Amino acid sequence: MKIYKKAVLPKGFKANGIASGIRKLKKLDLALFYSVVPAKAACLFTANKIQAAPIQISKRCLKENKKFRAIIVNSGNANCLTGSAGLRDAEEVSRALGNALGFKKKSILIFSTGIIGKRLPVHKIKKAIPGLIAGLSAGGIAKAKTAIMTTDTFAKELTVKLDIAGCSVTLCGIAKGAGMIAPELATMLGFIFTDANITQKALLKALKIAVADSFNCITVDGCMSTNDTVAILANAACGNSLIDTGRHFALFVKALSLICLELAKMIVRDAEGATKFIRVTVERAKNFSEAKKAALGIANSNLFKAAVYGENPNFGRIAAAVGASGVDLKEKDLKIKVSPLTKKEIDVCVSLNRGNYSAIVYTSDLTPEYVKINAEYN
């Protein structure tokens, strides 16, 4: 398995990103990912009960269609809390793109990220579509990965190549996210592309496994957004024998899990205003759910996160957070270890002395800069 710290699209994929005018200062804000052949798709969405129009449209497409040709993403506008008009806007964008590419709108997945509560400027997007398509290329991923960002300070990207039955399979992942990050998907978008030949059932199963210990184990501020999505397209362009179960599936899951975990960590490292990357490990729990619950209790504690920022070893805040998490434990069984707070990367290890299960959650410190960024975000 070879790992590349940049986005390299697999066979049969092209991409592009342009400035359509949604965002100010001519920033790239519209991305297109295109497969030259029909691709299978699997997606996981935010658990937030308020879900943006593009998620609703994409869910409908996933139910009605089995093969997909494109993903279009805009930043700067979430197209959320826009009612039936927002649904029509998302459908109009899909229809316009489908007409321009020559296939039905249900073959397109659409996603948005940005400000909640404002109508999507469809006229700007439609006007930009011809140029977006004209610029499609394998190297266009460089612009596309930038066009999906909002408050991010750097692009999140990773590529893995592995051998499956004599074929070189590629998985390429990009993501955006820096604030409103919480488990069950955060304010983040993750897009993964592979030329692997894999069954639909196996593709979705692999994504669920990969996301469980990565995107669903990060938190910056405990705030879950309305647009969060992780999507994967597999176009079978590599020509490998069909992956379903067994050793080849395990290899695919290993590569996909690596991409998802590294992208998730990048999101935490880029957390709004953050100065510290914190790894919270809870061990000797009764089960995994209990371990994760306790770890999240710590990772979402503003008191703990503020203490880390101030390099203040007030570990009573950790104990209080575990106790408040709802995990049934006794004071005498609680053991806490914390690495030096003067470092940029902090390890917190908590033992519950209740069993043999463990979980890891990744988070960041809470800083005045985080407050400033979100006080001004509009």
N, C-alpha and C positions, 0 to 999 in steps of 0.2 A: 504494500500500500504506500503510495507516494502522496505527500501533502504539499500543497502550494498555497502560500499566503496571499493569493490574489484570485480574482474570479476569472476562470477560463471556461467558457461555455462548451458543453459537450457537442458531439456531432449533431447536426440538424437543427441547432438553435441559433437564433440571431436576436439582437437587441438594439435599442436606441433610447436616448433620452434627450429632451429638448426643453426650452423655456417657452411655455405657451402663454404666459402672462397671468397665471393664477397667483404666483408669488411675486413679490416686489423685487426690484433691482435685477431683473432679467435672470433670476436664478432658475436652474433646471428644475422642472416641476411636473414633467409628464414622461413616463417610461412605458416602453412596449417591449414585451418578450414574445418571441414568435418561433414556432416550430414548423419547419418546412414540411413535416408529415404529421398526421394526427397523433396526439399524445394522450395517454391516460393521465388522470389527475386525482389527487387526494388532497383534502384540505381539513384543517382544524381551526375552529373559530373561537372567539372570545366567549366566556361564560356570562358576560354582562347581559342582563335581560333587555337593555336598550341596545339594539344592533343597527348599525348604519345601513343605509339603502344599498350600497354595493355588496355588502355581505348578504343581504336578503336576496338580491338578484343572483349572486354567484351560487348560493345554496340551491336556488331554483334550477339553475343550469346544471348543477351536479346531479340533481334528481332526474332531469329530463334528457341528459346527454351522457355518453360514455367516452367520447373523444373530443379533445380540445386543441385549438391551434394557437391561441394567444392569451396573454395576460396584459391588461392595461392598468396602469397605476398612476394616480395623481397625488401630489403632495400639496400642502397649503390649504386644503379644504377637505373636511371629513365626510361631507354629504351625509350628515347625521342630524336627527331632530328636524328633518325637512319634510316629513310627511309623505303623502302620495306624490307630491311634486318631485321630491328627491328620488323616488323610485322611477318616475318617468325620466328624470334627468340621466340616471344611470343607464336605463334602457336605451335612451337616445344615443348616448356615447357608444354603447355596444353595437347598436344598429349601424351607426355611421362608420365605425371601424370595420364591422363585418362587410358592409357594402364596398368599402374601399379595398379590402383584402380579397373579397370574392367568396365569402362563406357566411353562414347564418350566425346571428348574434349569440345563439346558445352555445356556440363553439368558443366563446370568449368568456374569460373570468375577469371581473372588474373589481378594483380595490381603490380605496382612498385613505388619506391620512392628513390631519391638519386641524383646522378650527372647526368646532362643532357648532351647528345652528345656522349656518349660512348656505344659501343655494349654490350649487355647483355652477360655475360659469361655462355652461355647455358650449356656447358660441365660440369661446376661445379654444376649447379643446377640439371642436370640429374643424376649426380653421387650421389647427396645428397638425391634424392627422396626416395629411398628404406628406408633409415634411418628415413626420415621425416615421412613416413607412419607408420613404425614400432613403432614409439614413440607416436602415437596418443592416447590421453586419455582425460578424462574430466578435469583432472588437468593440462593438457598440455597448457592450456590457459596462464599459468604463463610464459612459455617460448615464446609463440606466441606473447604476447603483447609487449615483449621486442624486438623480432626480427623485428618488423615493424618500430622501432624508428631510427631516424638519429641524429639530434642535440638535441633531447629531453634529459632532465635531469631526467625525471621520467615518468613512464607509466601512461596513462590516462585510467581509468577504473571505471565502475559503474554497479551495478546490481539492478534491481527493480523487486519485486514480487508483484502480485496483484491477487485478486479473480475476475474471470469472470464466471458467471453462475455456481458457485460452484467448479470451477477448479482453481488451483493455476498456473497462467501463469507467466513465467519468461522472462524478457528482459535483456540481457547482452550487454554492449557496451564497446568498447575499441577504442582508437584513437591515432594518432601520429601527431605532428606538433609543431613547435616552431618559425620558420622563414618563410618568404614568405607567410604571412598570410593576406588575403584580402577577402572581401565578394564575393558572388557567388562562394563560396568554395575557400579555401586557399591552402598553401602547406600542405595539411593535408589529412590523410586517416582516415575514421571512419567506423568501422564495428560493426553491431548490429545483435544479434542472438536472436530469440524467438521461443518458442515451441507453440505459439498461432496458432489456426486454423482461418485464415483470408483470405478473397478473395484477389486476385491480385490487383484489382482496389482499394480496401480499404487500402491495404498495401502501395501502391505508394502514395495515397492521404495523408495518415498519415505521411509518410516520408517528403513529401513536406511541410506540416504544421509544423512539428517539426523542420525542418532545417531552415525555414524562419526566426525564431526569435532566432536562436542559431548559427549554423555554418555560416550562412549568415549575422550575426550581430557581427562578430569579425574582428579585423584588428590589425596586429602588425606593418607592414611596408607598407601596401598598395600594395604589390607585389603579383600578382596572379600567381600560378604555372601552370604546364601543366599536372599534374597527379592527381589532387584533386578528391576525390570520397567519398561519403557516401553510404554505401551499407547495406541492411538488408536482412537476410534470415529468413523465417518462415516455420518451418517443420511440424506444426500441431500435434506434439507428445504429447501435453498436453491433447488433446481430448476434448477441450471445444466446445460448439456449435459454428457454423461458424459466425465469426464477419464480418459484412458488413456495416451497418449503425446503428444509434440509440445509446442507452446508452452504450452498450458494446464497440462500436467504440470510443466513447468519452473517455471512461476509458483507452483504449489502446493508444489513442493519448496523453492523459495526461501523461502516463508513458513514452512513447517514447520521448515526448517533454522534460520531466525532464532529461532523459539520455542525449539527444543531447545538452541541455543547459549547464549541468554540465561538460560534456566533452569539450565543446567549451570554457568554462571559464578556465578549466585546461590548455588548449592550451595557452591562454593569460597569465595565471600565470607563464607558463614555457617559455614565449617569450624570444628569444635570448638576453641575457644581461640585461633583465629587472629587475628593482628594485621596480616598482610600478604597481599595478593593477588599471586601470582607468575605471570607469563606466560613460559613457556620456549619459545623458537623455535630449532629446529635447521635450518640451511639448508645448501645445497650438498652434500646427501647423495646417495648412489648411487641410492636409490629412497625412496618414501614410508615403507615399512616400516622401513628403516634409520634414517630421520630420527626417526620416532616412538619407536623403540627407544632411541635416544640421549636424546631428550627425556624419556622416562619414567625413564631411568637417573638423570638429574639430579633430576627432580621427586620421585622416591621416595627420594632420599638423605637420611637423617635428619641426617647431618653438614651437608649443604648447607642444609637447612631450618632447623636450629638456628642456623647461622651467620647466616642472613637475619634470624631473630628477634633475635639479638644485634647486628645491623647490623655484622657482622664481615666485611670484604672479603677473606676467605680463599678466593680463587678456585681454589686448588689442589683444593678439594673438588669443584668443577665438573669439572675435568679428570679427576680420579680417577673420578668417577661415569660420565663418558663412556667412559673406558677400560674400566671394569668392565661396561659394558652389552653388550659382545660385538661392537660395531662395529669393523671392521678399519680402523684409521687410523694415521697417523704423527704423531708429536708436532709436527713442523714445520708440518703442515697445520692444526692446531687453533688456531682464533681465538675468543676469548671477549670479549664485551662485556656489561657489567652496568650498569643505571641506578643512581642513588644509592639506597643501602639505607635511607636515612632516610625515604624516601617510603612511603606506604601501598600503592602499586602498584609492583611491581618488574618490570622487563623483563630477561630473560637471553637473549642471542643468541649462539649457537654455530655457527661455520662449520666444516664438516668437509673442505671442498675436495676432494670426491670425485664431485660430480655437480651436478644442477640441481633436486633435489627438496627439499622442506621440510615441516615438521610443527610444529604448535603444541600444547602441552600446558599445562593450567592447574592450579596447585597453590597451597598456602598454606604459611606457616611453621610450625615445630614449637615449641610453647610449653609451659611448665609447666602451664598451664591445661588443655591437651589431656590431659596425664597425669592430672591431678586428676579430670577429667570421667570418663575411662574406668576409673580405679581405683575409682571409686564406683558405676559403672553396673551395676545389677542389677535 
